[in-house]
Amino acid sequence: MTYLLIKSLHLLFVIAWMATVFYLPRILVNMAEAANEPAVQARLQLMGRRLYKFGHNMFGIAFLFGLVLWQGWRVFPQSLPNVASGTHWIDAKLTLVAVLLVYFTWAGRMLKRSEKGLALPSARTLRWLNELPVLLLLGVIWLVLAKPF
């Protein structure tokens, strides 16, 4: 029961974080397209700052629950299984999550860059970059479900 509760909470906060990973670049696209509209820019920057902070909080909580799932069996061996013993799918999954975190951080830096009045990449470039986390998330999901190695 404890394991399923922790796993459910981990998944909930991962979903909340991924929502920010998907939406923050869309805000950047809108900012790039509304470059000559100061009121729209200000509103989008406010939305972006709040979303970025929310995303950091969601990632932190998801990380803590994930850490408990990954290494909690050392502290609570009766309640939590060793989910990654002798397998390496977890290494690949964590690598993809690290890439997603770098992407999220990059998007946050682009937001801060725009707040300083510096130019963003083109809206078209940002749209293409917005597709990257979908592919990374697909890899994470496949690794978690298939556990191929």
Buried (B, 14 or more C-beta within 10 A) or exposed (E): EEBEEBBEBBBBBBEBBBBBBBBBBBBBBBBBBBEEEEEBBEBBBEBBBEBBEBBBBBBEBBBBBBEBBBEBBEEEEEEBEEBBEEEEBBEBBBBBBEBBBEBBBEBBEBBEBBBEEEEBBEBEEBBEBBEBBEEBBEBBEBBEEEBEE
